[in-house]
Amino acid sequence: MSTAPRLTALDALHRALGATMTDFAGWDMPLRYGSERDEHNAVRTRAGLFDLSHMGEITVTGPEAVKVLDYALVGNISTVGVGRARYTHICRADGGIVDDLIVYRLGEDEFMVVANASNAQVVLDAVTERAAGFDAEVRDDRDAYALIAVQGPESPGILKSVTDADLDGLKYYAGLPGTVAGVPALIARTGYTGEDGFELFVAPEHAVRLWEALTEAGAGVGLVPAGLSCRDTLRLEAGMPLYGHELSTSLTPFDAGLGRVVKFEKEGDFVGRAALEAAAERAAANPPRKLVGLIAEGRRVPRAGFPVVSGGEVIGEVTSGAPSPTLGRPIAMAYVDAAHAAPGTSGVGVDIRGTHEAYEVVALPFYKRQK
Amino acid sequence: MSNPQQLRYTKEHEWLSAAEDGVATVGITEYAANALGDVVYAQLPEVGGTVTEGETCGELESTKSVSDLYSPVSGEVVEANQDVVDDPSLVNSAPFEGGWLFKVRISAEPTDVLSAEDYAAFTHSDN
């Protein structure tokens, strides 16, 4: 298959900044502008600016929009207040995770669902199919938005200097419409880095103006453009799952240690309910593999798919691994048998191309910001 | 980026210096260092061991991936760069200088190396 990659509205800017570009879910995206380690550290200590326009936005509107989402997703969307956001999953009838999502309630009857780029089409198709018979409209808004994120401890100050919106009143996991640098934007206090920060959904034709205004506003406090490479190490340190690594259709939320996102108490049926009730019972009776953190004693880096071993036996599998700029050591997330999942369990290693390297089992996350 | 004229290059993106008293220095090119991203771990061939032209003799690990290191020439390893083992980022910051990887007492002239000009053409077409 040789389809040309899609370009974001900021493509020319990335190239002018000297970005190394990479194909990601059919999009040509900035991987890094210079050193990914420097970008990572900038987000932890100052601020980073990300182009996330590849994420998939789906708008659900109408009198029964909330019913559509309560039926289509595993979360209790009717309890999300206007202006708030919720992390949830969309599952198949057999309970397997189709994607993890953030749902923003923009109005009583208006929601924006943000799917991962690689799953945007399958999520759109599933929500559209599941909306049949409800008085609601499902709209593909992938082309309606560019998405720019400013993340890091300096991000509130940077954003304040270019907007009149009440950022102090904007809590974590909330979003409100406003004006930023003179352009209309949905301002959300969300992100995927473990830091305070904002995600700004704007019309693509306004993306360059917004990016340039934020760059200028952040110049004095060390804001740098940041690529997908550091986004991955940031989310890994923060213990946040990534679809295709920690989450997949072969796992239910209970197998992924995220059973709390499934809300059986909500009214009515939802796709996957019966299978998920069975999965919850199985998990209670016989604990599944548990997602844990691993910290290397040496310097070799575990990668997704590498076996986790103990006493010569395979006891799990690495789902994500990278050198951690903050810890200064390689880290990984891995699913391991419950018997080896307790923090401090001794004798655990990762098989790195035939050599068993020693690892310490720790609770996630690896990094938590000081509030 | 410019590839020093006096060095020879491989299609696996290593460089090889001219031998002095039979000993040549090996590293990876700036092109390769840029493609790898931040190098975080270097496993270099052991001093006293032998390396064979075109065969793997170590590995370089970056944030995103691990790459085999191939020897551009055959011979005995006489020195490995401990500075790079201690601080692998030298490979990124000074690939042709302080980021050299190992020194080898050449047992045979390399057969599959490129001039700086040919390597530049190769990496251009590789883009």
Interface residues (C-beta under 8 A of the other chain):
Chain A: T20 L31 R32 S35 E36 R37 S229 T233 R299 R300 V301 R303 A322 P323 P330 R353
Chain B: N34 G37 D38 V40 Y41 Q43 E61 T63 K64 V66 S89 N92
